[in-house]
Amino acid sequence: MPVSSSTMLRLMHGQVTEPGSAPVVLGVDDFATCKGKSYGTILVDIEKQQVVDLLPGREAEPLTNWLQSRPSVSFITRDRAPAYAEAAAGGTAGGSGGRSFSFAGELNKRFTAVF
């Protein structure tokens, strides 16, 4: 069933959980509100399979600020976008990057080790 992008955004905004429920395992990805022109970042609680928040743009700063205010996030699964890697490193105490996890990168390491 075809759905417009504004319908999808409205539905995602309706699914955002209450501010007090910060996830432990966070999924981070970008989405286009207008392909090639306007982007946002979607944050998903992987364990509950719920949208946690929608951030404007796909830069590191908004995600870094979001992570710094939610210390319960222990793991981040993300694509290989450098801005998200930077945010994961900057969002931890001391910028250690201990929460960053790239599924594709980890999968590549495992396959290389096995084969």
Long-range contacts (C-beta under 8 A, 24 or more apart in sequence): 5-32, 5-33, 5-34, 9-33, 9-54, 12-42, 12-51, 12-54, 13-54, 15-50, 15-51, 16-51, 16-52, 16-53, 16-54, 17-45, 17-48, 17-50, 17-51, 17-52, 21-45, 21-52, 22-52, 22-70, 22-72, 22-73, 23-47, 23-48, 23-52, 23-70, 23-72, 23-73, 24-72, 24-73, 24-74, 24-75, 25-73, 25-74, 25-75, 25-76, 25-77, 26-52, 26-73, 26-75, 26-76, 26-77, 27-76, 27-77, 27-78, 28-63, 28-76, 28-77, 28-78, 28-79, 28-84, 28-87, 28-88, 29-78, 29-79, 30-58, 30-79, 30-81, 41-84, 46-75, 46-77, 58-83, 58-84, 59-83, 60-84, 60-86, 60-87, 60-90, 61-87, 63-87, 63-88, 63-91, 64-90, 64-91, 66-91, 67-91, 67-92, 67-99, 73-99, 74-99, 75-99, 75-101, 76-100, 76-101, 77-101, 77-102, 77-103, 78-102, 78-103, 79-104, 80-104, 80-105
